[in-house]
Amino acid sequence: MKLSRQRSVRLRAMEARHHLDGRLLFALAAAALAGILFWNTWPLYPFKLLVVLMHESGHAAATLLVGGSVDAIRINPDQGGLTLSRFAPSVLREIVISSAGYVGSAVSACVLLYLAARSRNGRWPLVALAGWCMLVTLLYVRDAFTLAFVSACALALALLARFGASWLRRGVLVFLAAFSCCYALYDIRDDLLHLTSGAGGTDADALARATFIPAIVWGVAWGALSIALVLLTLRRILVSDSGTPSQDPTHPASFGGGEVI
């Protein structure tokens, strides 16, 4: 009788986890679909700029990692971005810094995806995002538009973390994760189309000049790496959840289980 009861509890736990896995995948698919369908609408404009900030932050972090210095980060109203940095000339440094924009966006998306799946209320991940915006503002923002946008993001994220409902906080995290993944891939796609036009002004163009490897090769490599990172993150979330016992399968608290964050 005891063994049968334990088996029943395990079965209920597995059903709850599979249900939560389905909810997570559905939420991601819905967020990605919404991003595609409403790509050129004004409500998505701030999210696009936020992903541009992730992209430029990746360049800045890589510059610091290889021993360089960052003078400023700029976000443009036309969804462009620029990181002004200084570093000792080196092909390896050029590869690391130029690749860090797209790869950094994908890594940021994967981190958000993992936190969205593991967080029960989403408050502290949003606080961390607000802190990141504030840090970028204090250290590297020098122009009025970037200052206004990043400061507004920090304020909005902080208010959402403090006053937003749990479902709204976690929903924003899931949407940001899915949208960041989509935008990173779309940005790479746009650059690949830009490369075929012959004009040169992308990160891939910069690496082509430094390494003599065609820019389209770098673009395809970044796209493949971004997709692989997202798939590995999803696998990590779903596999780890399926192997983690649930103490109370009747009260699942998050998309993929996990600790309170």
N, C-alpha and C positions, 0 to 999 in steps of 0.2 A: 504493500500500500504506500509506504514512504517513497520507494523507488518510483512508483507510478506518479506520485505527486510531484517529485522533482523533475521527472520527464515532462510533465504537463507544464510546469513553470518554465522550463527551458524552451519548449515549443512556443509558448506565449511570448517569451522574450525574443525569439527569432522572428516571429511574425511582426512584433512591434518594430524591430530593427529594420526588417525588410520594408515595412510600411514607411518608416522614416526615410530610408534610402530613396524610395519612390518619391516622397515629398521633396527631398533635396533636388533630385534630378529634374522633377517637374518644375520646381521653382527656377532652377538654372535655365532650363529650356524656355520657360515663359519669359524670363528676363532677357535672354539672348534674342528671342523672337521679337519682343517689344523694341529692343534696340535696333534691330534690322528694319522693322516696319516703320518706325518713327525716327529714323536716322537723321533726317534733315529738319526735324521740328525743333522749335525753340526750347521745350522742356529738357532736351538732352544736351543742350549747349554747355551748361555748367559741368556736366559729367565728362564731356569731351575735353574740356580745359583741364579738369582734374587729372585725367589720364595723361594729358600732355605734361602736366607737372610731375607725374610719376616718371615719365620718360626722361625729362630733364634732370630729375633727382637721381636717376640711374647714372647718367653721365657724370654728375657731380660726385656721387659716391665713388665711382670708379676712378675719377681723377685723384681724389684723396687717397684711394687705396694704392695707387702707383706712385705716390709721393708728390703729386702736383698740388696746385691750389686753385680754388674757385673764387672768381671775382663777383659773378652775378648770375642769377637765373631770371630769364624773362619769358613771359607768356604773352603771346600776341592775340588780339581779338579774332584774327583769321584762323585760329587753332594751330598756329605755329609756335615754336619755342626755340630758345637759344640758351646755351650754357657757356658763359665766358670763363675760360680756365687757362691755366698755364702749367706746362709740364715739360720735362726734358724730352727732346725728340727721340723717338724709338718706335720701331714697327710694332713691337709687342704692346707698348703702351697705347699706341693708336688703335690696335685691334681691341684691346680691353675697353677703352673709353668709348669708341664708336659703337661697339656691340652692346654696351651696357644700357643704352637707351631702350631698344626694343626688348632685350632680354630682361631688363629691369622692370619694364611694364608687365611682362608676363609673370615674373616672379612676384611682383606686387599683387597681381590678380590671384595667383595661387595662394599667397598668404591670406588674402581676404576670403578666398573660397574655403580654406581650411578653418579659419576663425568663424566664418558663418556657420559651418557645419558643426563645430565643436562648442560654440558659445550658446548658453541657455538664454541669455537676455541681450547680448550684443552691446552692453554699455561700455566695457573697457576697451574693446577694439575701436569703437568710435572715439573714445577719449584719446587713444593712441594716434588715430588719424588726425584729430584736431591738434594734438601736440606736434605732430610732424609738420603740419601747415604753419604753425606758429614758429617752429624752429627754422624752417625755410625762410619765412618772412624776416625774422630777426637777423639771420646770417647772410642771406644772399639776394634779397629783393631790393632793387634800387629804383625801379620805375613805378609810376602811378597806377597803371592798369594792373600789373601783377600784384602790387601791394593791395589794391582794392579787392581783387578777386580772391587771393589766398587768405586774406584776413576775413573776408565774408565766409569762405569755406570753413575756416577754423571756428568761427562763431556759430555757424549753422550746425556743424558736427557736434560741438560742445552742447548746444541747446537740445539737440536730438538725444544725445547721451543722457542729459539730465532730466528732460521732461517727456521724451517720447515713450510711447507704449512699447512693451517688449517685442510684440510682433512687428511693429514698425521699424524698430532698430535692427532687428535681424533681417527683415525684408530689405532694408537699405543695404546691408552688408552683402546679401546674396546678389542684389541687382548690381552693386558696384563690382563685385567679383566677376559676374557674367559679362557685364558691359566692358570691363577692363580687358578681359580676354578677347572679346569681339573687336574692340577698338585697336588693340595691339596688332591683331591679324589684319584688320582692314587697313591700318596704317602701313603695314608691310606691303600689302597688295597695292595700295596707291603708289607707294614708292617704286614697286616693280613696274607698274604701268608708266610711271614718270621716267624710269630708266629707259624704257623702249622709245620714249620721245626724243632722247638724245640730250636733254638738258641735264646738267649735273649740279646738284646741290644737296644731296641726301647723305646720310651716314654711310650708306653703301658706296656712294661715289667717292667719299673721302678714303674709305678703305681700298677701293680699287686703285686710286692714285698711289697709295702707300705700299700696296702689296702686289700690284699688277694682276690680281685675281679679279675677274669681271664682277662688277657690282651686282649683277643679277644672282650670282652664286652666293654672295653674302646675304642677299634678301631672302632667297629660298632657304638657306641654312637657318636664318633667324626664325623664319616662319615654322620650319620643321621642329626646331628646338622649342618654340613657344607651345606648339600643339602637344609635343611630348611632355612638357612640364605640366600642362593642364591635365592630360590623361593620367600621368603618374600621381598627381595630387588627388584626383578623383578616386583612383585605385586605392591610394593610401587611406582616404576617408572611409570608403565603403568596406575595404577588407578589415581595417582595424576595428570598425564598428561591429562587423559580423563575428569577430573573435572576442569581443568584450562582453562579459556577462552583465545582464541588467539586474539590479537589485530589486527594482519594482517595475515589472513590465507593464503594469496597468497605468503608469503615469510617466510616459516618455516625455522628456522636457525639451528636446531639441531635434533638429533635422537628423543629425547623425549621432546622437548621444554625446557624452563627454562632460567635461567639467564646467562649472559655472564661471563665465567670463563676463 
